[in-house]
Amino acid sequence: MKTLISALTLVFMLHAPSFSQETNSAKKLIKTFYKEIFEGQKWSDEIVDKYVVYVDSNYEDAVNSVEYFQKGTHESFVAAFKENILNDNIKLIGYEEFKEEDKAKFLRFNPKRYPDIYKLTFADYPPIYVLVKNHQIESFFGFQKAQDDNYLFIIYH
């Protein structure tokens, strides 16, 4: 029994740093992605090419979604989001840190992908959920239908 506990502890110690590095890498990716959207130094198509997972047939939809954030600063949500991103006043957590009510939004989602889901919060606005795949942004936009507990990611591939 002691050997089993030692072996499990060793496995956890070896995997925990790599999981933490992956999480930190994904968090940095998400923050950089949104900062580049709001800094206004890059065109929306450059941002999509660099960060977003897409297929050619959905490329324009991905570009339009980035442009929504870039040009939508007249909307209170987007204006507040921009201000909080640029001032690094956001909270970004991975799925494993979600409260149970947030985890419940993804019950129909593939459990193997749970580590790829992140929640970005700021001020008193609704959270933004982000899906990462292979060190790129798979989804940075989504919604929840009325009367439905499930969150739906908008994916461009």
PyMOL commands that set and color helices and strands:
alter all, ss='L'
color gray80, all
select helices_A, chain A and resi 2-39+44-51+56-71+76-86+95-97+100-106+111-116
alter helices_A, ss='H'
color red, helices_A
select strands_A, chain A and resi 91-94+117-121+128-133+136-139+142-144+151-153
alter strands_A, ss='S'
color yellow, strands_A
deselect
rebuild
show_as cartoon
